[in-house]
Amino acid sequence: MRNPENVLNSLSSHSTDAEYVYDRLYRNMFNPRFFMQAYQNIYANEGNMTVGTDGKTIDAMSMERINRLIESLKDESYRPCPSRRTYIPKKNGKLRPLGIPSIDDKLVQEVVRMILEAVYEGSFEDTSHGFRPNRSCHTALRQIQNRFVRTKWFVEGDIKGFFDNIDHEVMIEILRKRIKDERFLRLIRKFLKAGYVEDNILHQSYSGTPQGGIISPILANIYLDQFDKYMKKLKGEFDRGKKRECDKEYRRICGQKRRLMKKQKDAETEEERQKYIQEWKELDKQHKLLPCKNPMDTNFRRLQYVRYADDFIIGIIGSKADAARVKEEIGSFIAQELHLELSDEKTLITKSTDKARFLGFDIRVTPRSNHTKRTKKGIKARNYSGHVMLEVPTELIIKKLMELGAMKIVTVNGVERWKPIHRGKLAGRTDLSILDQYNGEARGFCNYYSIANNRSKLHKFRYILEYSFYKTLAMKYRCSKAEIIRRYRINKDIGVRFTDKNGKEKVRLLWKGSLAKDSYPLGKEADIIHKPKNILKKPTLAIRMSAGICEWCGKHTTELEVHQVRSLKELDDKETWAIHMKRINRETLVVCKDCHNLMHSSNG
């Protein structure tokens, strides 16, 4: 069997060729090494120990189980199980439906996802950022900041119920343009039509992608890639002119200033020279009040576009009528070609100097300014206008702190003030667990908004969490906040001392990472975590299973299964195998069937 990496690289090599047609993809579903790679990719995902509609979890994965799955794919008897429907809360207080697929379906979907990503990733537009490798919210926002300079109008776009309303027939036809393997397309159709179970009632799926399905994000990108390419075409048609025409009054005054400078040099007397200098200064004051280029030049237009999942934003250099026409045209395209609908509530036309909301940031363009300052060369010049500003909304900071239960708002002399409070729900935890909770919340929120131009607001967010941490510990130990600060002070920092699993004394500090501008990478590397080199990698599950040795009793056998637990913290220290898993810090053990049965029987 071919190495999955080599196969995917071969598929990727043709991805950029829009005319290339893939005709033998389904055969890769018969490769056990693909499934082992898929298992390696998903085994650590949260929720894999949750029982699916087939009554199974990811525990007891084996080559025998994979081979049975492959055999059912060969004769196309494989049928995805309906996902189990559950609901998770959204930020707006509503509930978001989520489907829990069976583990076997997750494996098959992961293999399909890897193949589809190799086929399509190279052909996606650079304006698409959601659910793609090395792309994120930050890369989308950086692109806006770089490309939307001097934008006059924003069109905030949102597709109504996108994931629930994807047309299955349109989806298959889009796939059929590049994939001529009908067996592979039939497999994807099976997932689209699998349905879901809610309250023991089976519901059929007539539209949309599988909720919680592994293939849903890549299918969504393939679907909306048609929209991305339409926007690229629309941009080509909309853009007009190479550059704005020079403002006539600005140009006239420039000419007058040049003539006065010449007269100043040719002046015969000092009195005459001073007269020309004074006239030049008066003209210079008028000059600085005028734009260099005509902002209302009808012969210059630009359109910029960025999308993340089903949210998108368009920047228009032009009139409000131009923005309204663009909104109408994209609405028609989405309705006619993709059988979708724009959300009237969320699709707005906003003046660029006001604030548009995108990916949790307020986005605005700085207005033209007549303020002047001296440059590094000592020349007095106007401040540059038209910058794109990314700002963290104050109301989101308040909302986040209130959701965490770390703050309350009190009114003092008619003025609202933020007051940190204790969190009683955390008081029952260990000191280290409480510290980790606060550190995770502070680090997560601050890192996401680290690219904001007004990131100084994050200092207050971090301050509230810091003092909420003190008050939570003070409530736990029934003492004052000052006593907690004195007790947990380590040099100039605050931290918790603890003993690790090897018996070593360690310290974990309260997170106070830098919020300085220069401390964060920019551009394409905004979300790339640079890992240290020369780290000894652990053997993959595929290697461990192919070794043919039980990792518990040492028995040589080909009939191995993976014993997987939800969390090491939940294991009972009475069992020797549980102690062993904690010692090696692994949630998986590749064991023989006898050992696996013994582990489950001892675990009760």
N, C-alpha and C positions, 0 to 999 in steps of 0.2 A: 504494500500500500504506500502511496506517495505521501511525503511529508506535507501536512496541511500548510505550513509556511510557504513551501515552494509553490503549491497550487494557488494559494491566495496571491502571491507575488506575480504569478503568471497571469491571473485574471486582472490584477491591478494594472499590468503593463498595457492593456488595451482599453482601460477605463476612460482615458482622455479622448479616445477616438469615438466620436458620436455615431459614426457609421458602422462600427464593429458590432456584430451580432453574436451573442453567446448561445450555443445550441446543445451543449452537453454538460449541464450543471447538476442534474439530478443524480448522476453517478457518484458524485462526491458524498451523497447521503449514505453510501454503502461503505464508506471508509471508517473503520473503528477509531483511527487516530484523530479524525475530526471530532468524534464524540468525546474522546479523552481530553482533547484541547478545550472543547466546550464545557466539559465538567470542571476542568481546571479554572476556567474563567468565572463560573457561576457558583461554585460550591460554597464559597464564603459569604454569599449574598444573604442579607437579612430576610427572613421569611421562608428559607428553604426547609426549615424544620417544622413548618406549618403543614398540616395534613391537607392535601388537595382533595378534589372530588373523587379521585380514584383510591383514596384511603392510604396513600403512600407519602413518605417524605424522602429527602435526599439520602437519608441513612440507608445502608445496605447496598450502595452502588457497587456494581461488579461488571466484569466483562461479559458474563452470562446475560445480565440484564440489558446491556448495550447491544449484544448480538441479537437478542429477541426483538429489540426495537428495530434494528437494521433489517431483519427478515420481514417484518411487517411493512417496512418501507419498500422493499424490493417488489413485493406482490401488490403494493398499494392498498393493503388491507388496514393500514394505520389510520386511525381516526382520533383526532384530538379530543380530549375530554372538555366538556364545558367548564369554564372557570367558575370559581366560587366567588360570588359578589359580596363585597363588604364596603364600608364607607369610612372615609377619613375626613377630619375637619379641614376646611379651607380657611385662608386668612380672613375672608369676609364673613366668617361665621357659618356659611353653608357647608354642605357635605359633598365630598367628591367621591364618586363611585370608583372602586378599585377591584379588579379581578385577580384571583389567585389561581394561576394555572397549575396543572399537575407537574411533577418533577420531570417525567418523561417528555411532556410537551415543552418544558423549559429547555431541555437538552436539544431537542429537534429545532426549536426556534433559535437557539444560540448558533447552531450550525448554519441555518438559513441566514441569520443576521450577518455572520462572518462572510458568507458568500456574496450577499447583496452589497455589503459595504465595500468589498473588493471590486465589484462590478461598477458601482455608481460613484464612489467617493471622488474619484478623479474628474468626474464630469459635473459635479456640483459647482454652483457659482460661489465666488468668494464673499458674497453678501449674505450667505446663509451661515449661521453660527450655532444653532441648537443641535444637540445630540451628535456632534461630530468630533473626531479625534483632534486634540490640540486646539479646540475652540470652546468658547464659553461665553458667559454674559460679559466678562471683562473684554474679550476680544471684540465683541459686538459694540460695546460702548466706546472702546478706543477707535474703532473705525468711524463711528459717528463723530467723535471729537476731531478726527483728522480730515474727514471729507465734507462735513456739513458746515464748514466755515462760511460766514456771511449769508447763511440761509435766511429767507424772509418769512417762510411759512412752514409749519410742520403739519403733516397728515398722520395722525396716530391711528394705526390700523389694528383691528382685532377681528378674527373670523369666528363667527357665532357657532359654538358647540362643535369645533373642528373635528376633534378625535371621535366624536359620536356620529358625525354626519358624512364621513368619507364615503363616497359612492364606490361600491365594490366593483362594478363593471368598469367604471372609469379607471380605477386602480389597476385592474388586470390589463386593460388596454394600454396603459402607460408602461407597464412592465413588459408587455408583448412587443413594444417597439425595439427593445434591446435583447430580450430573452425569447428564444424560439423553442425552448424546451417545455413542452406542454405538461409533462409530468411534474416538473418543478413548479409551474404555475398552478397546477391542480392542488399541490401541497399547500401553497400559500392561500388559495381559495378556501381550503378546508379550515385553516386557522381563522380566516375572516368570518366563516359561517358557523364556527364552533358553538357560539352562544354562551350563556352563563346561567348559573343556578342561584336563585335567591329564595330563601324560605322554602327550600325543597321543591321549588317550581322551576322547570326548565323554560328559559326564554330564548327564542331564536334571534340571531343577529342578521339584520337586513342591511345595515350600514355601519360605518365606523370600523376602527381597528380594535383588536383585543385589549380591553382595559387591563393594564399591568403586564401585558405581553412584551416579551423581549424584542420581538420584531416590530412592534408598533412605532418606536421612534424612527427607525430607518425607513419604514413604509411611509410615514408622514413626510419625511424629507424628500423621498422620491416623488410623492404626490405634489408637494408644494414647490419642487424644483421647476415644474411647469410655470408656476407663478413667477419664480425668480427669473427665468429666462424671458418671460413676457415683460417684466420690469426692465430688464436689460434692453430689450427691443424698444420699449416705450421711452426709455432714457435717450436712446439714439435719435428717436423722432422728436422728442421734446427739446433737447439741448439746441441752443441757437447762439451763434456768434463765438468768436475766439476770445474776445475780451470786451469789457464795457468801454463805451466811448468816453473820452475825457470831458469833464464838465466845462461848458463854454465859458462861464464866468471865471472859473478857476484858471483856465488857460489864458484868458484875457489879462487877469491880474498877474500871472506869471510873466507875461510879455512886458507889462508895465514895470515890474520889479527889475527885470533885466535891463530895460532902457534906463531906469533910474541909477542902477549900478554903474552903467557906462558913463552917464552924466556926472556921477560922483567922482569917477576917476579923472574925467576930463575937466573938472571944475577949475577955474583960474584963481578963485579966492576961497578962503576958509569959510566965509559967510555963505557963499553959494553952495559949497560942499555940505555944510550942516543942514541947509535947506533941503537938499536932495535926500540926505540921511533921514530927516524927520518924515518926509513924504514916503520914503521906503518903509519905515516903521509902521505908519498908518496903514499902508497897503498890506503889510505883513499880518497885522491884526485881522483884517478882513479875510486874508488868504487862509488863515488857520480856522476860520469859521465855515469854510466851504469844503465839500467833498472833492477829492481828486477825480474820481470817476462818477459819472452820472448814475445814481442809484435807481433811477426810474427808466433806464435804458430798455426800451421794449424789444430791442434787437439782441438782447443778451438774456438767456434763460439757462437754468441748470436744474437737474433733478438727481437726487441721491436717495438711496434705498438701502435699508438694513433689516434683516429678519432674524428673529430668534423663535423657533418653534412656530406657533400660530400668531405670534405678535410681531408686528412690523412697524417701522416708522419711515416716513418719506420726508425729505427736505427739499423745499422748492425755492429757487431764486427766480422770482417772477411775481405776478399779481395774485391776489386772493382768488380771482376768477380762474386763473391757471390751476391753482390748488384744488378748487371745486371740480374742475373738469377732469383732473387726474383721479380724484376720488371716485367720480362717476364712472370713468373708464375702467378702473380696476374692479369696481363693484360689478360691472357688466361682465368682465372677463371671468371673474370668480363664479358668477352665477351660471353663465353659459357653458364654460369649458370645464369647470371643476364641480359644478352642481353644489356650490356652497353659498353662504350668505354672510356679508359683512355685518357686524354688530353695530346697530345705530347708536347705542349708548356709548360705546367705546371708540368708535371711529370718528375722530374729531379733527377739525381744522383749527390750528392754534397759531397765533402770531409768535414768531420766533423769540421776541423779547419777553414774552410771557413764558410760562413753564409748561412743557409737555412732559408727561410721565411715561417712562419706558424702563422696564426691568428694575423697578424700584427706585430709580433715579429721577430727579427733576432735571430736565434738559432745557437750556435756554441759550440764546446768542446775545453777547454783549452789545448794547446799542452804540451808535456812533457817538464819540466823545470829542469835545473841543479842549479837554484838558491837555496840557503840555508838560513835558519833563525832559531833562537833559539825558541824552544817550551816553554810552560809555566813552564816546569820542568827544563829549562836551557839547554836542549839537542839540539845540532845543527843538523838540519835535512832538507832534501829537501822539497820544496813546493809540495803539493799534486797536481797532474795533472789529467786531464780527467773530470773536473767539466763541467756541462752543464750551459752555460751562456744564460740568456734571456735578450735581449737588445732592447731598443726602437730605431728604425732607425731614424737618423737625417733627412733624406729626407721626412719621414712621418710627422715629426714636422713642417718642412717648408711647406709641402703641406697643412697641417691642418690650419696653420696660414694664408696662402695665400687664402685658401677657405673661411675663416672667414672674410677676408678683413681687418685683424688687423695688417698686416705687409707688408713691401716692402723691397726688397734687393737692396742696393746701393753699388757701388764700390768706395772705397777710397784708393788711392795710389795702385791700382791693387788688393786690398783685398776686398772681399765681406763682407758686414756688414748687420745685421738684424736691421731694423728700424721700430719701432711701429708707426702706423698711425691711424687717426681717422676713424670712420665708420659712414658715413653720413646717412645711412639708419636707424640708431638707434636714431638719434638726435631728431626726432619727438616724441619719447616716454617720459614717466615720468622718473625721476631719479631712482626710485625704479625698474622700468621695465628694464632699461639699466643695472643696477647693477645685477639683477637676470639673465639677459642674459649672462653677462660675468662670473658670478659665476657658472652657469650651464655648460658653455663651459670648464672652467678651471677645475672644479671638475670632470666632466665626463672623460676628457682626462687623467688627472693625476691619477684618481682612476683606470682606466683601465691599465695604464702602471706602477702602483705602485709596481708590483712584479718584474720589470726590475732590473737587476744588475747594470745598468748604469742610474738609476733613477735620478741622479744628473742633467741630461740634462733637466729634467722637470722644474727645476728652471728657466731656460731661457725662456721656453714656458710660464710659469706663469708671468715672468717679462714683456714679450712682451704684454700679454693680460692686465696686470695691467696698463701699460703706454698708451696702446690704449684706455683703459677706461678713463683715465685722459684727453686724447686728444679729445675723443668724447664729453665729458662734456664741455671741453674748447671751442669746436666749437659751441656747443649748446648755451652757454651763452656768446660767443664772448669775451673770456678773456684768460689769459695765463694758461699754465699747472700748474705753481707754485701757482697761485691764487686758482685753483681747489683743489690742495692738501691742501692748508691752510684752505679753506672753508669747506671741508669734513673730516678734521682730527678729530678723536674722540680718545683722549688720544694718544696712539701710533699706532692706526689703522686708516683705512679709511672706512667710512660707510655713509649710508643715513638714516636720521631721517624721520619717517612717522607716521601717525595716523591710527590705525587699525579700524575695523568695530565697535568696542565698544568704540571708542573715546580715547583710551589709546595711549600715546606717546611711540614709540618703535624705535629701531635702528637695521639696518641690515648691517653687516660688509662685506667688500670685502674679499672673501675667500682666506685664506692663510694657508690651512691645512698642517700638517706636511708631509714631504716627506721622513722621516727617515725610515730605514728598520724595526725597531721594532714596528712601529705604525700600521702595517698591519698584520692581522691573516694569518697563513699559512695552508697548507694542505687542508683537506676537508671543513674547515670553512672559506676558502678564500672569499667566496661570500655570506656567511650567515649574515644577518643583525639581530643582537640580539635586540629584542624589549623589552621595559620595561614591567614588570609584572603588574598585577592588573589594567589594563586599561579597563574602561567600554566600552564594545563593543556595537555598534549601532545595532538595530534589523535588520535582513536581510529583503530583499524584500519579501521573501516567508512568513515570519512572518507577515509583514505589510499587505500583500494581504489576508492572511487567517484571519486577525482580523475582516474583514467585516465592516470596518468603513472608510468613506471618510475622508481623512486627511485635507480637506479644509472646507467642510460644516458640517461634523460630522454625516452625514446620515448613518444609518445602512443598508447595502445592500451587496449582494453577487456578484453583477455585477460591479466590480471595474476594472479600467484601470490605467496603470502607465503613468503619464504625464512626459516625459523626454525632457530636453533641451540640446542643444549642449554645451553651456557654460553659466555660471551664469553672466559673464561679458557682454554677448550680450542681457540680459534681459532689458526691458524698466521699469524704476522705476515708471512709471505712474500707473501700474497695482499693486493692493494690493497683488495678489498671487505671483507676481514676487519678490516683496519686501520681502514677507514671505520666499520664497525659498532662497533668498540671506541671510536672517537673520539666518536660520537654516543650511545654507551652504550645501544644497542638490540639486542635479540636477534632482531628481525624486520626484514626489508626487503621492501617491496612492489615486485616486479620483473616484467618481462616474461618470457615462457617462455624466450627465447633466453638472457637473462642468468641465469635460474635454472639452466638446464642447464649453462651455463659455470661457475657457482659450484660445482655438484656435481662436475663433471669435474675442476676444479682442486683440489677438496678430497679427491679420491681415492677 
